[in-house]
Amino acid sequence: MVEVGKKTLIVTGATGWLGRELLERLTSPVDQVSSDTTLISTRSKTLKLSSGREMLTQTYDEVTLPITVDGFVNLAFLTKEKVAKVGFDNFVLRNMELISRACRVIETSRPKWILSVSSGAVFRAGTTEFERDIRQNPYGFLKRVEELLLADAAQKVGSTLIIGRLWGSSGRYMPIHH
């Protein structure tokens, strides 16, 4: 959870490249975040940001969700280069677990709004059709599954869902460099 002013946010994927970029922005001199910030990641660890500030992350199993949540920022997802690293089956299982946990957070904490980042990879190459072949494009296929399941969870609790579609990216913590 991140407290921005009087707003309480839950942020998943805090140790990933996009999560780290978000935290750098939230902790900039312009946007101050309280010192008791709690974030969710796959493994507990202390992040050291460029400002020198250290922030503790907790796993889903360790974190106690706040009673009242204004927003939920869901950034937890294995990126497409991880298919080769962890194997197809493990990639699918791990991402489905992350999606399932995000939906449980939504259903438990009932945030007013949800922000998630998806990808242009949800579309079949060279078309505007959604990817339907998990073997051909597991990342894009699973990002589309995530969109649909988050939308369902948001609708169940009356939350507003915002999904940004990322077509290209760069940043200090990005694992892929072209």
C-alpha positions in Angstrom: 0.0 0.0 0.0 1.2 3.5 -0.8 -0.3 6.5 0.9 -0.3 9.5 -1.4 -1.7 12.4 0.6 -4.8 10.8 2.1 -5.1 8.2 -0.6 -4.3 4.6 0.0 -3.0 2.6 -2.9 -1.9 -1.0 -3.3 0.9 -1.5 -5.9 1.8 -5.0 -7.1 4.9 -5.7 -9.2 6.9 -3.1 -7.2 10.2 -4.7 -7.9 9.7 -5.1 -11.7 10.9 -2.5 -14.2 7.6 -0.7 -14.5 6.9 -0.8 -10.8 10.4 0.6 -10.1 9.8 3.4 -12.6 6.4 4.2 -10.9 8.1 4.3 -7.4 10.8 6.6 -8.7 8.0 9.0 -9.9 5.9 8.7 -6.7 8.9 9.4 -4.5 10.2 12.4 -6.5 10.4 15.8 -4.8 7.1 16.7 -6.5 5.1 13.7 -5.3 5.8 12.7 -1.7 4.9 9.2 -0.4 4.7 8.5 3.3 7.6 6.7 4.9 5.5 3.7 6.0 4.9 2.6 2.4 4.1 -1.1 1.8 4.3 -2.7 -1.6 3.6 -6.2 -3.0 6.1 -8.2 -5.0 7.0 -11.8 -5.6 9.7 -11.8 -3.0 10.2 -9.6 0.0 13.1 -7.2 -0.4 14.2 -3.7 0.2 14.4 -1.5 -2.8 16.9 1.4 -2.9 15.6 4.1 -5.2 17.8 6.7 -6.9 16.9 9.2 -4.2 18.6 6.9 -1.7 15.2 6.1 -0.2 14.6 2.5 0.8 11.2 0.9 0.5 10.2 -2.5 1.8 8.1 -4.9 -0.4 6.1 -7.8 0.9 4.7 -10.9 -0.7 1.0 -11.5 -1.1 1.2 -14.0 1.8 2.9 -11.5 4.1 0.9 -8.4 3.4 -2.2 -7.4 5.4 -4.6 -5.5 3.1 -5.9 -2.2 4.4 -9.6 -2.0 5.2 -10.2 1.0 2.9 -8.4 1.2 -0.4 -8.7 4.1 -2.9 -6.7 2.5 -5.7 -5.0 -0.6 -6.9 -2.1 -0.4 -9.3 -1.5 -3.9 -10.8 1.9 -4.2 -12.5 2.8 -7.8 -11.6 3.4 -9.9 -14.7 6.3 -11.9 -16.1 7.6 -10.2 -19.2 7.8 -11.9 -22.6 11.5 -12.6 -22.5 10.9 -14.7 -19.4 9.3 -17.5 -21.5 12.7 -18.7 -22.6 14.2 -18.3 -19.1 11.5 -20.1 -17.1 9.9 -22.3 -19.7 6.5 -22.2 -21.3 4.5 -24.1 -18.7 6.1 -22.2 -15.8 5.5 -18.9 -17.5 1.8 -19.7 -18.0 1.4 -21.0 -14.4 3.2 -18.1 -12.8 1.3 -15.4 -14.7 -2.0 -17.1 -14.1 -1.2 -17.1 -10.4 -0.3 -13.4 -10.5 -3.6 -12.6 -12.3 -5.6 -14.7 -9.8 -4.0 -12.9 -6.8 -4.7 -9.5 -8.4 -8.3 -10.5 -8.7 -8.4 -11.6 -5.1 -6.9 -8.3 -4.0 -9.6 -6.5 -5.9 -12.4 -8.6 -4.5 -11.0 -8.3 -0.9 -10.0 -4.7 -0.8 -12.7 -3.3 -3.1 -10.7 -0.3 -4.4 -12.5 2.7 -5.9 -10.3 2.4 -9.0 -7.9 0.0 -10.6 -5.0 0.7 -12.9 -3.2 -2.0 -14.9 -0.8 -1.9 -17.8 -1.3 -4.2 -20.8 0.5 -4.5 -24.1 0.1 -4.2 -27.8 1.1 -7.8 -27.8 -2.5 -8.8 -27.1 -3.1 -8.4 -30.9 -2.0 -11.0 -33.4 0.9 -9.7 -35.4 -0.1 -7.3 -38.2 -3.8 -7.4 -37.3 -6.4 -5.8 -34.9 -7.6 -9.3 -33.8 -6.8 -10.4 -30.3 -4.2 -13.2 -29.9 -5.9 -16.6 -29.7 -2.8 -18.9 -29.8 -1.2 -19.2 -26.4 1.7 -21.3 -27.9 2.5 -18.7 -30.6 2.3 -15.7 -28.3 2.0 -16.7 -24.6 2.7 -13.2 -23.3 0.1 -11.5 -25.5 -2.5 -14.2 -24.9 -2.1 -14.0 -21.1 -2.1 -10.2 -21.1 -5.5 -10.4 -22.8 -6.7 -13.0 -20.2 -5.5 -10.6 -17.5 -7.5 -7.7 -19.0 -10.7 -9.8 -19.1 -10.3 -11.2 -15.6 -9.5 -7.8 -14.1 -12.5 -6.3 -15.8 -14.7 -9.1 -14.3 -13.3 -8.5 -10.8 -13.7 -4.8 -11.1 -17.3 -5.1 -12.2 -18.1 -7.5 -9.3 -17.0 -4.9 -6.7 -18.1 -1.7 -8.6 -14.5 -0.4 -9.2 -13.5 1.7 -12.2 -10.9 -0.1 -14.3 -8.3 1.7 -16.4 -6.1 -0.4 -18.6 -3.2 1.4 -20.4 -1.9 -0.3 -23.5 1.9 -0.1 -23.7 3.2 -0.2 -27.3 6.8 0.6 -26.7 8.8 1.5 -23.6 12.1 2.4 -22.2 13.4 3.3 -18.8 16.1 2.9 -16.3 14.9 -0.5 -15.0 13.7 -2.1 -18.2 15.1 -5.6 -18.7 15.2 -5.5 -22.5 17.5 -3.1 -24.2 17.4 -2.8 -28.0 
